[in-house]
Every structure is written in structure tokens, then in C-alpha cells.
């Protein structure tokens, strides 16, 4: 009983300290949050995150990019991928122009990570000054080998890749969808430092939005000045069948071994 009371008091004290830090953050309003949702969703989590953050710091401006309910059928075709990248790129240019001199913190999920990564890179190539403080990816459909070297143009950028240890949807992305992969499951290869962090959590493709607890515990603290980014790795060992499916997903993406992959998925 005493232990539970002490734990509750400690948790409340920590929450107060965290809230105070956020409330003191950039009272001049020079931080802008951008969110980009995934496919087959209207991005309800964007509004929940906005409400959560602005409940602590109402002056932080939120810009929620929405591209509608994007069908998996369209996602498969590079033409539609390219079209959506161009649309986001144009929207980001407008955001940058309207918020000159401000810093950005970006949250994206699933196909939104693909759109943002490519639009971001192209903006920098075009000479745009995009001052991103923190970039958070979740359930990313990018390749694990995605080249992030272009981000060196932004000193101090923190890139956080949130991964689901049981994100089976990304097997299909890796296997069937051109130019995409399963970095939201495996992490980005070669990345793990104070600036580039793969973090592994228990759960599937939408684990980040089942209630608000994940966003509150992992994303809300990123709004403080120079946040620390703890390393999480909750993965267990892959089962024999899951390991086979993962390898078949990679081979299917390269060589079209779709039948074998489907048989393995049904076996699981």
C-alpha cells in the first residue's frame, strides 16, 4: 500500500516537472510542430497529439498535413507516390515561408514517413532553409538502407525512428511495394547515436496510437529544450517462422518471390 502511494506521488511529481519544462519552453512561440499521417487513415492521432501538447504549451503552433484516405492500391504505384511527395513538398515550402526563422519538430507515420523523407531531401537540394530540430518517424515504410546523409546539412538534428517489434504490415511493404521497406520494424542500418536513434517497442503498426500513453511518454518530452532521447529495445528473439518471413520479404522485394512469401504468412 505504502509502495503504491509513493509510486503515485513520484509519478505525479515527475509529470509536474515535465509539464513545467514544457510550459517554459520558447514562450516566444518559435517552435512549430508538423504531423504527417499514414495511408488508410485520416490521421486522428494528429489532433490528439496537438491537444496533448497545446494543453501544456498553447503557444506551440501545430500544422497537420493531411492528404486524405490513401488506398493501398495507389500506394503500390510509383506515379502516385511521386505525386504525393510533390504535393507535400509544395505544402512544406509554404509552411517554411510562413514561419521564417522558426524551428520545426516533425512527427510522421507509415507512408507519411516516406513522403516526408523524400520531400525533405528535395527541399534541401533546392536550397530551402528547413530548420528541423527533431524528426520522429513511426512505423516507417522506408528502406532500412535509406540514405540520411543529407541531414548533415542541419547541425543538431535529432532523428528518432520508432519501430514496432511485431509490425507485420511492413513485411508486405518490403515485399510488394516498389521503393519501400520495413525500417519501422528493423530500424535503419548503421544508425544509433545521440543524433540518430532506432527505438524498438512491443507492438504492431499502430502501437503508437492505442490510447495516448505512448505519445505522452515518448513524444511529449521531445518538446523541451535539448531533450534527451533514451534508447529502448523491447524486442525478443524472432520465431523461426517469423525469421523466414522477414527474409522472404526482402527476397520478394528484390526478386519477386511472392508465392513463397504468401505461403509463409499463411503458415504463421
TORMIDREN-334101 format. One record per residue (C-alpha): residue in one letter; x, y, z. Coordinates in steps of 0.5 Angstrom, whole numbers, padded with zeros to 4 digits, m for minus. Last residue first. Layout:
BEGIN
pt type a&x X&y Y&z Z
...
***
This chain:
BEGIN
pt type x&x 0005&y m0036&z m0079
pt type x&x 0004&y m0041&z m0084
pt type x&x m0001&y m0037&z m0088
pt type x&x 0005&y m0031&z m0088
pt type x&x 0010&y m0037&z m0090
pt type x&x 0005&y m0039&z m0096
pt type x&x 0005&y m0031&z m0098
pt type x&x 0012&y m0030&z m0098
pt type x&x 0013&y m0036&z m0102
pt type x&x 0008&y m0034&z m0107
pt type x&x 0011&y m0027&z m0108
pt type x&x 0019&y m0029&z m0109
pt type x&x 0019&y m0023&z m0114
pt type x&x 0027&y m0022&z m0114
pt type x&x 0029&y m0016&z m0110
pt type x&x 0022&y m0014&z m0106
pt type x&x 0021&y m0022&z m0105
pt type x&x 0028&y m0023&z m0103
pt type x&x 0027&y m0018&z m0097
pt type x&x 0020&y m0021&z m0095
pt type x&x 0023&y m0028&z m0095
pt type x&x 0028&y m0026&z m0090
pt type x&x 0023&y m0023&z m0086
pt type x&x 0018&y m0029&z m0087
pt type x&x 0024&y m0034&z m0085
pt type x&x 0025&y m0030&z m0079
pt type x&x 0018&y m0030&z m0077
pt type x&x 0018&y m0038&z m0078
pt type x&x 0023&y m0039&z m0073
pt type x&x 0021&y m0034&z m0068
pt type x&x 0025&y m0028&z m0067
pt type x&x 0028&y m0026&z m0061
pt type x&x 0025&y m0021&z m0056
pt type x&x 0025&y m0014&z m0058
pt type x&x 0024&y m0009&z m0052
pt type x&x 0030&y m0004&z m0054
pt type x&x 0029&y 0003&z m0052
pt type x&x 0035&y 0008&z m0052
pt type x&x 0033&y 0015&z m0048
pt type x&x 0033&y 0021&z m0052
pt type x&x 0035&y 0027&z m0048
pt type x&x 0031&y 0033&z m0050
pt type x&x 0035&y 0040&z m0052
pt type x&x 0030&y 0045&z m0050
pt type x&x 0023&y 0041&z m0048
pt type x&x 0018&y 0039&z m0054
pt type x&x 0021&y 0032&z m0054
pt type x&x 0018&y 0030&z m0047
pt type x&x 0011&y 0030&z m0051
pt type x&x 0014&y 0025&z m0056
pt type x&x 0015&y 0019&z m0051
pt type x&x 0011&y 0018&z m0045
pt type x&x 0005&y 0022&z m0048
pt type x&x 0005&y 0020&z m0055
pt type x&x 0006&y 0012&z m0052
pt type x&x 0000&y 0014&z m0047
pt type x&x m0005&y 0017&z m0051
pt type x&x m0009&y 0011&z m0053
pt type x&x m0007&y 0006&z m0058
pt type x&x m0003&y 0011&z m0062
pt type x&x 0004&y 0009&z m0062
pt type x&x 0002&y 0001&z m0063
pt type x&x m0001&y 0003&z m0070
pt type x&x 0004&y m0002&z m0074
pt type x&x 0005&y m0007&z m0069
pt type x&x 0007&y m0008&z m0062
pt type x&x 0013&y m0008&z m0057
pt type x&x 0018&y m0002&z m0058
pt type x&x 0024&y m0001&z m0061
pt type x&x 0028&y 0005&z m0061
pt type x&x 0033&y 0007&z m0067
pt type x&x 0036&y 0013&z m0065
pt type x&x 0040&y 0018&z m0070
pt type x&x 0043&y 0024&z m0066
pt type x&x 0045&y 0021&z m0060
pt type x&x 0048&y 0015&z m0064
pt type x&x 0045&y 0009&z m0067
pt type x&x 0044&y 0009&z m0074
pt type x&x 0048&y 0004&z m0078
pt type x&x 0042&y 0000&z m0081
pt type x&x 0036&y 0004&z m0080
pt type x&x 0031&y 0000&z m0076
pt type x&x 0028&y m0007&z m0077
pt type x&x 0021&y m0006&z m0076
pt type x&x 0019&y 0002&z m0078
pt type x&x 0025&y 0001&z m0083
pt type x&x 0021&y m0004&z m0087
pt type x&x 0021&y m0003&z m0094
pt type x&x 0019&y 0002&z m0100
pt type x&x 0022&y 0004&z m0107
pt type x&x 0017&y m0001&z m0110
pt type x&x 0011&y m0004&z m0106
pt type x&x 0011&y m0012&z m0105
pt type x&x 0016&y m0015&z m0101
pt type x&x 0018&y m0009&z m0096
pt type x&x 0011&y m0006&z m0096
pt type x&x 0008&y m0013&z m0094
pt type x&x 0013&y m0015&z m0089
pt type x&x 0012&y m0008&z m0086
pt type x&x 0005&y m0010&z m0085
pt type x&x 0008&y m0015&z m0080
pt type x&x 0010&y m0010&z m0075
pt type x&x 0011&y m0014&z m0069
pt type x&x 0017&y m0011&z m0066
pt type x&x 0014&y m0004&z m0067
pt type x&x 0020&y 0001&z m0069
pt type x&x 0020&y 0009&z m0067
pt type x&x 0026&y 0012&z m0071
pt type x&x 0028&y 0018&z m0068
pt type x&x 0032&y 0023&z m0072
pt type x&x 0035&y 0029&z m0068
pt type x&x 0038&y 0035&z m0072
pt type x&x 0044&y 0038&z m0068
pt type x&x 0047&y 0041&z m0075
pt type x&x 0042&y 0041&z m0081
pt type x&x 0046&y 0040&z m0087
pt type x&x 0048&y 0033&z m0084
pt type x&x 0041&y 0031&z m0086
pt type x&x 0043&y 0029&z m0093
pt type x&x 0047&y 0023&z m0090
pt type x&x 0040&y 0020&z m0089
pt type x&x 0041&y 0015&z m0094
pt type x&x 0035&y 0009&z m0093
pt type x&x 0038&y 0002&z m0092
pt type x&x 0033&y 0000&z m0088
pt type x&x 0028&y 0002&z m0093
pt type x&x 0023&y 0007&z m0092
pt type x&x 0016&y 0004&z m0090
pt type x&x 0016&y 0007&z m0083
pt type x&x 0012&y 0005&z m0077
pt type x&x 0014&y 0011&z m0073
pt type x&x 0019&y 0017&z m0075
pt type x&x 0020&y 0023&z m0071
pt type x&x 0025&y 0029&z m0074
pt type x&x 0027&y 0034&z m0068
pt type x&x 0030&y 0041&z m0069
pt type x&x 0028&y 0042&z m0076
pt type x&x 0031&y 0048&z m0079
pt type x&x 0029&y 0048&z m0087
pt type x&x 0033&y 0053&z m0091
pt type x&x 0031&y 0051&z m0098
pt type x&x 0037&y 0051&z m0103
pt type x&x 0033&y 0046&z m0108
pt type x&x 0037&y 0040&z m0105
pt type x&x 0035&y 0042&z m0098
pt type x&x 0027&y 0042&z m0101
pt type x&x 0029&y 0035&z m0104
pt type x&x 0031&y 0032&z m0098
pt type x&x 0025&y 0034&z m0094
pt type x&x 0020&y 0032&z m0099
pt type x&x 0023&y 0025&z m0100
pt type x&x 0024&y 0024&z m0092
pt type x&x 0017&y 0027&z m0091
pt type x&x 0013&y 0023&z m0096
pt type x&x 0016&y 0016&z m0094
pt type x&x 0015&y 0018&z m0087
pt type x&x 0008&y 0019&z m0088
pt type x&x 0007&y 0012&z m0091
pt type x&x 0008&y 0010&z m0084
pt type x&x 0007&y 0015&z m0079
pt type x&x 0010&y 0022&z m0079
pt type x&x 0012&y 0027&z m0073
pt type x&x 0016&y 0033&z m0074
pt type x&x 0019&y 0039&z m0070
pt type x&x 0021&y 0045&z m0073
pt type x&x 0025&y 0051&z m0071
pt type x&x 0023&y 0058&z m0073
pt type x&x 0027&y 0064&z m0077
pt type x&x 0021&y 0064&z m0083
pt type x&x 0015&y 0061&z m0081
pt type x&x 0010&y 0063&z m0087
pt type x&x 0016&y 0061&z m0092
pt type x&x 0017&y 0055&z m0088
pt type x&x 0010&y 0053&z m0088
pt type x&x 0009&y 0055&z m0096
pt type x&x 0015&y 0051&z m0098
pt type x&x 0012&y 0045&z m0094
pt type x&x 0006&y 0045&z m0097
pt type x&x 0010&y 0045&z m0104
pt type x&x 0014&y 0039&z m0102
pt type x&x 0008&y 0035&z m0099
pt type x&x 0004&y 0036&z m0106
pt type x&x 0011&y 0033&z m0110
pt type x&x 0011&y 0027&z m0105
pt type x&x 0004&y 0026&z m0106
pt type x&x 0005&y 0026&z m0114
pt type x&x 0011&y 0022&z m0113
pt type x&x 0008&y 0016&z m0109
pt type x&x 0002&y 0016&z m0114
pt type x&x 0007&y 0015&z m0120
pt type x&x 0011&y 0010&z m0116
pt type x&x 0005&y 0005&z m0116
pt type x&x 0004&y 0001&z m0110
pt type x&x 0001&y 0006&z m0106
pt type x&x m0005&y 0007&z m0110
pt type x&x m0008&y 0000&z m0109
pt type x&x m0006&y 0001&z m0101
pt type x&x m0011&y 0007&z m0101
pt type x&x m0010&y 0014&z m0099
pt type x&x m0015&y 0017&z m0095
pt type x&x m0014&y 0024&z m0095
pt type x&x m0007&y 0028&z m0096
pt type x&x m0007&y 0031&z m0089
pt type x&x m0001&y 0036&z m0086
pt type x&x m0003&y 0038&z m0079
pt type x&x 0001&y 0044&z m0077
pt type x&x 0001&y 0046&z m0070
pt type x&x 0003&y 0052&z m0067
pt type x&x 0006&y 0052&z m0060
pt type x&x 0003&y 0058&z m0056
pt type x&x m0002&y 0053&z m0052
pt type x&x 0004&y 0050&z m0048
pt type x&x 0002&y 0044&z m0044
pt type x&x m0005&y 0043&z m0046
pt type x&x m0002&y 0045&z m0053
pt type x&x 0002&y 0039&z m0053
pt type x&x m0004&y 0034&z m0051
pt type x&x m0009&y 0037&z m0056
pt type x&x m0004&y 0037&z m0062
pt type x&x m0002&y 0030&z m0060
pt type x&x m0010&y 0028&z m0060
pt type x&x m0011&y 0032&z m0067
pt type x&x m0005&y 0028&z m0070
pt type x&x m0008&y 0022&z m0068
pt type x&x m0014&y 0022&z m0072
pt type x&x m0010&y 0022&z m0078
pt type x&x m0015&y 0020&z m0083
pt type x&x m0013&y 0013&z m0084
pt type x&x m0011&y 0008&z m0090
pt type x&x m0005&y 0011&z m0091
pt type x&x 0000&y 0015&z m0086
pt type x&x m0001&y 0021&z m0082
pt type x&x 0004&y 0027&z m0083
pt type x&x 0005&y 0032&z m0077
pt type x&x 0009&y 0039&z m0076
pt type x&x 0010&y 0042&z m0070
pt type x&x 0013&y 0049&z m0070
pt type x&x 0017&y 0052&z m0065
pt type x&x 0019&y 0060&z m0064
pt type x&x 0013&y 0062&z m0060
pt type x&x 0016&y 0067&z m0055
pt type x&x 0015&y 0063&z m0049
pt type x&x 0020&y 0058&z m0052
pt type x&x 0019&y 0052&z m0047
pt type x&x 0017&y 0054&z m0040
pt type x&x 0011&y 0051&z m0040
pt type x&x 0015&y 0045&z m0043
pt type x&x 0019&y 0045&z m0037
pt type x&x 0013&y 0046&z m0032
pt type x&x 0010&y 0040&z m0035
pt type x&x 0016&y 0035&z m0034
pt type x&x 0017&y 0037&z m0027
pt type x&x 0009&y 0036&z m0026
pt type x&x 0009&y 0030&z m0029
pt type x&x 0015&y 0028&z m0025
pt type x&x 0012&y 0030&z m0018
pt type x&x 0005&y 0026&z m0020
pt type x&x 0010&y 0020&z m0022
pt type x&x 0013&y 0020&z m0015
pt type x&x 0007&y 0021&z m0011
pt type x&x 0004&y 0015&z m0015
pt type x&x 0010&y 0011&z m0013
pt type x&x 0010&y 0013&z m0006
pt type x&x 0002&y 0011&z m0005
pt type x&x 0004&y 0005&z m0009
pt type x&x 0009&y 0003&z m0004
pt type x&x 0005&y 0005&z 0002
pt type x&x 0000&y 0000&z 0000
***
